[in-house]
Amino acid sequence: QWDPQISQYWRTKTFFNPSFAAENDTLQVGILYRMQWDGIRNAPKTAIVNADMPLTFLGRKHGVGLVAMTESIGLFKNINVGGQYVYKKRIKKNTLNIGVQISYTSVGFDGTRINTAEQEDLEGLIQEVNSQSSKVDGNIGISWLGPNYYVGLSTTHLLQPSFEIDENLSSYIARVYYLTAGYNFKLRNPLYELQPSILVKADEAVFQCDVTARVVYNKIFNGGISWRKDDGFVFLLGMNILGFDAGYAFDLSTSDISKASNGTHEFFLRYTIPMKQRKKGQYDHKNIRLL
């Protein structure tokens, strides 16, 4: 339950599976911002920044990445920063990727924001508590990439770090398991492509999945819809032009939370720079505006 909900998961695969870092021979930097359950006070707000690129050493291709997340939920503020490494093995037209991530995870609690009425409901929790606890954590993942498809398996929070906010507050982060897959169908009209995908996530207590269908027009405009188990639907829009990939998602919940919320908004922006490999294994890059 610690990992944030992400609706545009195919755009941020490195967040939950480090093996997708350097998925393509490009240098890319992206940012995602999510406002969950708009209209509810102290609802989750999440920002994720990720960057990755390929590199070659010892005669082999590898990948490296960086991901950072900050999230505020009520009186809590969570921070996660991780470095990623990917071993890549070319097998005919496919690629096997194995990725690991080492993370710094921090959980902060600001009890000074509790009002008097809330404090009475918290059974004596001290209002002046303002604490932060940090631990090392890690993720691991594997993925198989083909010319028109991808499949990935991963586990986050391998070390299941525990946090002691004070003598009254303690918790731990359980492992979360992910399965994701997607395919790119070429339609009869070459201007259109159909891109279905799925994300399955589970921990010791909860199982959830997103099933998505998107249509891409002329490799520029795209839109679609997702169904999320036990939650509702997500409506998607996006555009890819001049190296920028921009996306917007609106979550419409069909659960009881919809009675108090106006929905969830999620924004995404990524910039991509193609990298061309030289004979010696190093990469050149160009600004995509000059191509």
Secondary structure, 3 states (H helix, E strand, C coil): CCCCCCCCHHHCHHHHCHHHCCCCCEEEEEEEEEECCCCCCCCCEEEEEEEEEEEEECCEEEEEEEEEEEEEECCEEEEEEEEEEEEEEEECCEEEEEEEEEEEEEEEEEHHHCCHHHHHHCCCCCCCCEEEEEEEEEEEEEEEECCCEEEEEEEECCCCCEEEEECCEEEECCCEEEEEEEECEECCCCCEEEEEEEEEEECCCCEEEEEEEEEEECCCEEEEEEEECCCEEEEEEEEEECCEEEEEEEEEECCHHHHCCCCEEEEEEEEEEEEEECCCCCEEECCHHHC
